Amino acid sequence: MKKKYQALILGIVVIIFAGILLWHGKNTTKTERFEAQFTDVFDTVTNIIGYGESQETFTRQVSELKEQFDYYNQLYDIYNDYDGVNNIKTINDNAGKEPVKVAPEIIDLLKLGKEAYVETNGQVNIAYGSVLSLWHDYREAGLNSPTKAELPPMEEIEAKAAHTDINQLIIDEEASTVYLADAEMSLDVGSIGKGYAVQKVADYAKAHNMNHLLISAGGNVCVVGAKEDGEGWSVGVQNPDLSSDKEYVQKVKLQDMSIVTSGNYQRYYEVAGKRYCHIIDPDTMMPAEHMASVSVIMKDSGKADAMSTALFNMDYEEGKALVESMDGVEAMWILEDGSIQYSSGFSKYLEK
C-alpha cells in the first residue's frame, strides 16, 4: 500500500513538472507587434495591428485578411463592375427589370439594412441611393471646382426622394435574389457596408486563430480579443476640429468590441463658405447639422456603423433616448460647440 502511495505521488510530481515545462515553453515563444496598411478598399485607409513570431507570419495573415476585404469591397461596390460578380451595382442596374441572384453576404447585409431602418425609425435607409447619388455628384463637382460649388436644387432632391421606399427592396432568401421594384430607385449601403465588412473580416480572423488584432477602416475600428499582454486595445476618438493641436478628444479601452465614428470632418465640401458633409438627413434631405461627430460602441461593427449614422442624423436628446432604450449600445457625442456628452454606460470604456 505504501509503495502504491509513493507511485501515485511520483506520478503527480511528474505531471506537475511536465506542466511547468509546457507552460515555460509556451511563454518563451517571442512575438512582436506589427502593423500593415492598405488604401484600395472601401475608399479609405485600412490599418491592421497585430502580433506574430515574425514579419513573414504577420504578412501572411494580413494577406488573408486583405483578400477578405477585397471580396466584400467588390460585393458592396455601387460604382464598379467585376467579372463574374453580381454586386450592389448589378442590383441597381437591374432596378425595375428583373431579380438578381447574389451571394449570401449581400442578402445578409441588406437584411441588416432593413432591420436598421426599423430600429432607427428611418434614419438609416439603404434605399436612399437616388438622393445620395445626387448629393455625391454635386459634392464631387464642388471639390473639383470650389469656386463653382453649389447645392442641388430642392426640386431635384424631392424628385429623387420619391424613389426611396425601402419596401420596394424585395429579398427572396430561398432563391437568393434581390429585386428593386421601383425602376428609378437605387441602393447605397455606405451607412452599413464598411462596418459589416470589418466585422466579417474580424470574424474570419478569430476563426483562423488570429486572436489579438486591431482592424481600423476609416472611422470603423474593431478589435479581436485583447492585446497579447491581456490589456485592452487603446483607441482614440478623433478630434473633429482639424485645426486643433489635439488629435484625440478621448480614448477608450476595448476587447472584442467595435467603435464607429460618424462626423462632419471626414467627407464634405463647401458652398459659399459653409461646410456640407456627406451624411444626408432623410428628414430634411440635406446634410445633417446636429453635431460634429458621434461615436458608437457595440459588439458588432456593422450594427455600430448603422447606429452612428442614425445618431448623427438625430439631435442629441433624441439620439440619447434611442441609445438608452437599447441594450449593448453606448455613444459619445461631440457637439458643434466642442462639448462632449455620453450615454450612461460609456464611461466604463474610457481609458483611465
C-alpha positions in Angstrom: 0.0 0.0 0.0 2.9 2.4 0.9 4.5 1.7 -2.5 1.2 2.4 -4.1 1.0 5.9 -2.5 4.6 6.6 -3.4 3.9 5.7 -7.0 0.9 8.0 -7.0 2.8 10.9 -5.5 5.6 10.4 -8.0 3.1 10.4 -10.9 1.6 13.7 -9.6 5.0 15.3 -9.4 5.8 14.1 -12.9 2.6 15.7 -14.2 3.2 19.0 -12.5 6.8 19.1 -13.7 5.6 18.4 -17.3 3.0 21.1 -17.0 5.7 23.6 -15.8 7.8 22.7 -18.9 4.9 23.1 -21.2 4.0 26.5 -19.6 7.6 27.6 -19.8 7.8 26.5 -23.5 4.7 28.5 -24.4 5.8 31.6 -22.7 9.3 31.6 -24.2 7.9 32.0 -27.7 8.7 35.5 -28.6 6.2 37.6 -30.6 6.4 41.1 -31.9 3.9 43.8 -32.7 3.5 44.6 -36.4 1.3 46.9 -38.4 0.1 46.9 -42.1 -1.8 49.4 -44.1 -3.6 49.5 -47.5 -5.7 52.1 -49.2 -7.6 50.4 -52.0 -10.7 49.1 -50.3 -13.9 51.0 -49.3 -12.3 54.3 -50.4 -10.4 54.7 -47.1 -7.2 53.9 -45.3 -7.2 50.5 -43.5 -4.8 49.6 -40.8 -4.2 46.2 -39.2 -2.2 45.9 -36.0 -1.4 42.5 -34.5 1.3 40.1 -33.2 3.4 37.5 -34.8 6.5 35.4 -34.4 7.9 37.1 -37.5 7.2 39.7 -40.1 6.6 36.8 -42.5 3.9 35.3 -40.4 2.1 38.6 -39.9 2.4 39.5 -43.6 0.8 36.1 -44.5 -2.1 36.8 -42.1 -2.6 40.3 -43.4 -2.7 38.9 -46.9 -5.5 36.6 -45.9 -7.5 39.4 -44.3 -6.9 41.7 -47.4 -8.4 39.0 -49.6 -11.5 39.1 -47.4 -11.7 42.9 -47.6 -11.3 42.8 -51.4 -14.2 40.3 -51.6 -16.6 42.5 -49.6 -15.4 45.6 -51.3 -16.4 44.1 -54.7 -19.8 42.9 -53.4 -20.8 46.2 -51.9 -19.5 48.5 -54.6 -22.1 50.7 -56.2 -19.8 52.2 -58.9 -17.9 49.4 -60.5 -18.5 46.0 -62.2 -16.3 43.0 -61.6 -16.0 39.9 -63.8 -18.2 37.1 -62.5 -19.6 39.1 -59.6 -23.2 40.3 -59.1 -22.9 43.2 -56.6 -24.9 46.2 -55.4 -24.3 47.9 -58.7 -25.7 44.9 -60.6 -28.9 45.2 -58.5 -29.2 48.9 -59.2 -28.6 48.4 -62.9 -31.5 45.9 -63.0 -34.0 48.0 -61.0 -37.5 47.5 -62.4 -36.2 44.9 -64.8 -35.5 41.6 -63.0 -34.3 40.0 -59.8 -30.6 39.5 -59.5 -29.0 36.4 -58.0 -26.4 37.4 -55.4 -24.1 36.0 -52.8 -25.4 35.3 -49.2 -23.2 38.1 -47.9 -25.3 40.6 -49.9 -28.5 39.1 -48.7 -27.3 39.3 -45.1 -26.2 42.9 -45.5 -29.5 44.0 -47.0 -31.4 42.3 -44.2 -29.3 44.2 -41.7 -30.2 47.4 -43.6 -33.9 46.7 -43.3 -33.5 45.9 -39.6 -31.6 49.2 -39.1 -34.3 51.1 -40.9 -36.9 49.9 -38.5 -34.7 50.3 -35.3 -33.8 53.9 -36.2 -37.2 54.9 -37.5 -35.9 55.5 -41.0 -32.7 57.4 -40.1 -30.7 54.7 -41.8 -32.2 53.9 -45.3 -30.1 51.8 -47.7 -32.8 52.6 -50.4 -31.8 56.2 -50.3 -29.3 55.8 -53.1 -31.0 58.1 -55.6 -30.8 61.1 -53.2 -27.2 60.2 -52.1 -26.1 59.9 -55.7 -27.4 63.4 -56.5 -25.5 64.9 -53.5 -22.4 62.9 -54.4 -22.4 64.4 -57.9 -22.7 67.9 -56.6 -20.1 67.3 -53.9 -17.6 65.9 -56.4 -18.2 68.8 -58.8 -17.7 71.3 -55.9 -14.5 69.6 -54.9 -13.2 69.8 -58.4 -14.2 73.4 -58.9 -14.6 75.0 -55.5 -15.4 78.5 -56.9 -18.4 76.9 -58.7 -19.6 74.7 -55.9 -23.4 74.7 -55.4 -26.2 72.8 -53.7 -28.5 70.6 -55.7 -31.9 72.3 -56.3 -34.6 71.2 -53.8 -36.9 70.2 -56.6 -34.3 67.8 -57.9 -33.8 66.4 -54.4 -37.5 65.9 -53.9 -37.9 64.1 -57.2 -35.2 61.7 -56.3 -36.6 61.2 -52.8 -39.8 59.9 -54.3 -37.9 56.7 -55.1 -36.5 55.7 -51.7 -39.2 53.4 -50.4 -37.3 50.5 -48.7 -40.4 48.3 -49.1 -39.6 48.3 -52.8 -36.5 46.3 -52.0 -37.6 42.7 -52.4 -35.4 40.0 -51.0 -36.0 36.3 -51.8 -33.8 34.4 -49.4 -34.8 31.0 -50.8 -33.9 32.0 -54.4 -31.0 34.2 -53.1 -32.2 37.1 -55.3 -32.7 40.8 -54.8 -35.1 43.0 -56.8 -35.8 46.7 -56.8 -39.5 47.1 -57.8 -39.1 50.8 -58.5 -37.1 51.3 -61.7 -35.8 54.7 -60.5 -34.6 53.6 -57.1 -31.1 52.5 -56.1 -29.3 51.1 -53.1 -26.4 52.8 -51.3 -25.0 50.7 -48.4 -22.4 53.2 -47.3 -24.1 53.5 -43.9 -23.5 49.8 -43.1 -21.3 48.2 -45.7 -17.9 49.1 -44.4 -18.8 48.2 -40.8 -20.3 45.0 -41.8 -17.2 44.0 -43.9 -14.9 44.9 -41.0 -16.9 42.6 -38.7 -16.9 39.8 -41.2 -13.1 40.2 -41.5 -12.7 40.2 -37.7 -14.9 37.0 -37.5 -12.6 35.4 -40.1 -9.5 36.4 -38.1 -10.9 34.9 -35.0 -11.9 31.7 -36.8 -8.3 31.3 -38.0 -6.7 31.8 -34.6 -5.7 35.5 -35.2 -6.7 36.4 -31.7 -5.0 39.7 -31.0 -5.9 42.2 -33.7 -7.0 45.8 -34.2 -8.7 46.5 -37.5 -9.3 50.1 -38.5 -11.0 51.1 -41.7 -11.7 54.8 -41.7 -14.0 55.6 -38.8 -14.6 51.9 -38.2 -12.5 50.1 -35.6 -13.0 46.5 -34.5 -10.7 44.7 -32.0 -10.3 41.0 -31.9 -9.6 39.9 -28.3 -7.2 42.0 -26.2 -3.6 42.9 -26.8 -1.2 40.0 -26.3 -0.4 41.1 -22.7 -4.1 40.9 -21.8 -4.7 44.6 -21.8 -7.5 46.2 -23.8 -6.7 48.0 -27.1 -6.5 51.8 -26.7 -8.5 53.5 -29.4 -8.5 57.3 -29.9 -11.7 59.2 -30.9 -10.5 61.8 -33.4 -11.0 65.5 -32.7 -13.5 66.8 -35.3 -11.8 70.2 -35.0 -9.0 69.5 -37.5 -7.3 72.9 -36.8 -6.7 71.8 -33.2 -3.3 70.6 -32.0 -5.1 67.9 -30.0 -5.5 64.9 -32.3 -7.9 62.9 -30.0 -10.6 64.2 -27.7 -10.9 60.9 -25.8 -9.5 57.4 -25.7 -11.3 54.1 -24.9 -10.1 50.6 -24.0 -11.8 47.8 -25.9 -11.7 44.0 -26.0 -13.8 42.1 -28.6 -15.7 45.3 -29.3 -16.2 47.9 -32.1 -16.3 51.6 -32.1 -17.5 53.5 -35.1 -17.5 57.3 -35.6 -19.5 59.4 -38.0 -18.5 63.0 -38.3 -18.8 66.2 -40.4 -15.0 66.4 -40.9 -14.4 63.2 -42.9 -16.0 64.0 -46.3 -17.5 67.3 -47.1 -17.5 70.3 -49.5 -18.1 74.0 -49.1 -20.6 76.2 -50.7 -20.4 80.0 -50.1 -18.1 79.3 -47.1 -20.4 76.8 -45.4 -19.4 73.1 -44.9 -21.8 70.4 -46.1 -20.9 66.9 -45.0 -21.7 63.6 -46.9 -24.2 62.3 -44.4 -27.7 63.2 -45.5 -30.6 63.6 -43.0 -33.6 61.8 -44.6 -36.0 64.2 -42.7 -34.6 67.3 -44.3 -32.9 65.7 -47.4 -29.9 67.9 -46.6 -26.6 67.2 -44.9 -27.0 66.6 -41.2 -26.1 69.5 -39.0 -26.9 68.3 -35.4 -23.3 67.8 -34.2 -19.6 67.5 -35.1 -19.4 63.7 -34.5 -20.8 60.8 -32.8 -19.1 57.5 -31.8 -20.9 54.3 -31.0 -19.5 51.3 -29.1 -21.2 47.9 -29.8 -20.1 44.3 -30.2 -21.0 44.2 -33.9 -19.2 46.7 -36.2 -22.0 46.6 -38.9 -24.7 47.5 -36.4 -22.4 50.1 -34.8 -21.9 51.6 -38.3 -25.7 51.9 -38.8 -26.2 53.3 -35.4 -23.5 56.0 -35.7 -25.2 57.2 -39.0 -28.6 57.2 -37.4 -27.4 59.2 -34.3 -25.6 61.7 -36.5 -29.0 62.4 -38.2 -30.7 63.0 -34.8 -30.4 65.8 -32.3 -28.6 64.8 -29.1 -31.7 64.4 -27.0 -33.5 62.2 -29.5 -30.3 60.1 -30.1 -29.6 59.7 -26.4 -33.2 58.5 -25.8 -32.7 55.9 -28.5 -29.4 54.7 -27.1 -30.7 54.4 -23.6 -33.6 52.3 -24.8 -31.3 49.7 -26.3 -29.0 47.0 -24.8 -25.4 46.8 -25.7 -25.1 50.3 -27.2 -23.1 53.2 -25.8 -22.4 56.5 -27.5 -20.4 59.7 -27.2 -21.5 62.9 -28.9 -19.2 65.9 -29.7 -21.5 68.9 -30.3 -20.8 71.8 -32.6 -19.5 73.9 -29.7 -17.0 71.2 -28.8 -18.8 70.0 -25.7 -19.0 66.2 -25.1 -21.9 64.2 -24.0 -22.0 60.5 -23.1 -24.6 57.7 -22.7 -25.0 56.4 -19.2 -22.6 53.4 -19.7 -20.0 54.9 -21.9 -17.6 55.8 -19.0 -16.7 52.1 -18.4 -14.8 52.1 -21.7 -12.9 55.4 -21.1 -9.2 54.9 -20.7 -8.2 55.7 -17.1 
